């Protein structure tokens, strides 16, 4: 890969990371002001959650492509990244659960239990932030 192509690719990673970090910060801020029956803030949290997780999944697909692994669907990409030791077992579990949460939020499978969704989100947030930080480190060696 030529230098200008490599720089453009690194910039694309950084854009995805910045978007994920922005959504992470939004979620943290909005969780602090969320009140019972506050549908507007709840929907904003859910949308930001979807975008945070989509950023992580996009980054993972990019990493796979850049390590000569053909990206596929999100769950296959998570498994491939674990097999290739790109992700730790903990990160793999976080991304599996996060992707499931995103799918439930998007498709509203059997309705959404807000209490469970928020509990799951709060549990996943630190891991998502950790993965974003690790990708930043990975890019330095890219």
C-alpha distance (Angstrom), angle and dihedral (degrees) to the residues before:
residue distance angle dihedral
X1 . . .
X2 3.79 . .
X3 3.77 121.1 .
X4 3.83 95.6 -107.8
X5 3.82 90.9 48.3
X6 3.80 90.3 48.3
X7 3.82 91.2 50.6
X8 3.81 91.2 49.0
X9 3.81 89.9 50.1
X10 3.81 92.0 49.2
X11 3.81 89.2 49.3
X12 3.80 89.4 52.5
X13 3.81 90.0 52.7
X14 3.79 90.8 48.6
X15 3.82 91.2 49.7
X16 3.81 90.7 52.3
X17 3.79 91.6 46.8
X18 3.81 92.3 47.9
X19 3.79 90.6 50.7
X20 3.81 91.1 49.5
X21 3.80 91.6 48.1
X22 3.82 91.5 48.7
X23 3.79 91.3 52.1
X24 3.80 90.4 46.1
X25 3.82 89.9 54.4
X26 3.82 90.9 46.3
X27 3.79 91.1 52.6
X28 3.82 92.9 48.8
X29 3.82 91.4 49.5
X30 3.80 95.0 45.1
X31 3.81 94.0 46.3
X32 3.81 87.8 58.6
X33 3.82 92.8 56.8
X34 3.80 98.9 36.1
X35 3.77 112.2 123.7
X36 3.77 128.7 -172.1
X37 3.82 112.2 -79.6
X38 3.83 91.6 13.1
X39 3.79 96.1 139.4
X40 3.81 95.7 171.5
X41 3.81 94.9 57.0
X42 3.80 91.8 40.6
X43 3.80 91.7 53.7
X44 3.82 90.0 47.3
X45 3.81 89.5 52.5
X46 3.80 91.2 49.3
X47 3.81 92.7 48.9
X48 3.81 92.1 47.7
X49 3.81 88.9 48.4
X50 3.79 90.8 53.3
X51 3.80 91.0 50.3
X52 3.81 93.6 46.4
X53 3.79 91.5 52.2
X54 3.80 92.7 43.2
X55 3.82 88.5 53.7
X56 3.80 90.2 52.7
X57 3.80 91.8 48.4
X58 3.82 91.7 47.8
X59 3.80 91.0 49.7
X60 3.79 90.6 49.6
X61 3.81 91.6 51.8
X62 3.82 89.4 49.2
X63 3.80 91.8 51.1
X64 3.78 91.2 49.4
X65 3.80 91.1 50.7
X66 3.80 91.4 47.6
X67 3.82 91.1 50.6
X68 3.82 91.6 51.2
X69 3.81 95.5 -103.1
X70 3.78 115.6 131.1
X71 3.84 108.4 -121.3
X72 3.80 116.7 -131.5
X73 3.80 131.4 164.1
X74 3.81 119.9 -23.0
X75 3.81 97.6 -99.6
X76 3.81 92.3 46.5
X77 3.81 89.5 48.6
X78 3.80 91.1 51.9
X79 3.81 91.0 51.0
X80 3.82 93.2 45.5
X81 3.81 91.2 49.7
X82 3.80 89.8 51.8
X83 3.81 92.1 47.9
X84 3.82 90.0 49.8
X85 3.83 90.0 48.3
X86 3.78 91.3 -118.2
X87 3.81 88.8 123.2
X88 3.78 127.8 39.2
X89 3.79 119.5 -129.2
X90 3.82 89.6 -103.3
X91 3.81 92.6 50.9
X92 3.79 90.2 46.5
X93 3.79 91.1 54.1
X94 3.80 91.7 46.7
X95 3.80 92.5 51.7
X96 3.81 93.3 45.8
X97 3.78 91.0 52.3
X98 3.81 93.1 41.8
X99 3.80 91.7 51.1
X100 3.80 90.0 50.1
X101 3.80 90.5 50.3
X102 3.80 90.9 49.5
X103 3.80 90.9 50.9
X104 3.80 91.6 49.9
X105 3.81 91.1 49.3
X106 3.79 93.7 47.9
X107 3.78 97.7 43.8
X108 3.81 99.1 29.3
X109 3.80 91.0 -138.4
X110 3.81 106.2 -154.9
X111 3.79 88.7 -16.1
X112 3.77 124.3 -65.0
X113 3.77 122.5 -83.5
X114 3.80 98.2 -146.9
X115 3.79 94.2 -160.5
X116 3.81 92.7 54.0
X117 3.80 93.5 41.6
X118 3.80 92.2 52.1
X119 3.79 92.1 45.1
X120 3.80 90.2 51.8
X121 3.80 91.7 46.3
X122 3.80 93.1 51.2
X123 3.80 89.6 50.3
X124 3.83 92.5 50.1
X125 3.82 99.8 43.7
X126 3.83 98.2 81.8
X127 3.81 91.0 49.8
X128 3.79 92.2 48.4
X129 3.80 90.2 52.0
X130 3.82 89.9 48.1
X131 3.80 91.4 52.5
X132 3.81 91.8 50.1
X133 3.81 89.5 51.6
X134 3.80 91.6 48.6
X135 3.80 91.4 51.3
X136 3.81 89.1 53.8
X137 3.80 88.0 56.4
X138 3.80 91.5 46.1
X139 3.82 90.6 54.0
X140 3.81 91.1 56.4
X141 3.81 88.5 63.2
X142 3.81 94.6 39.1
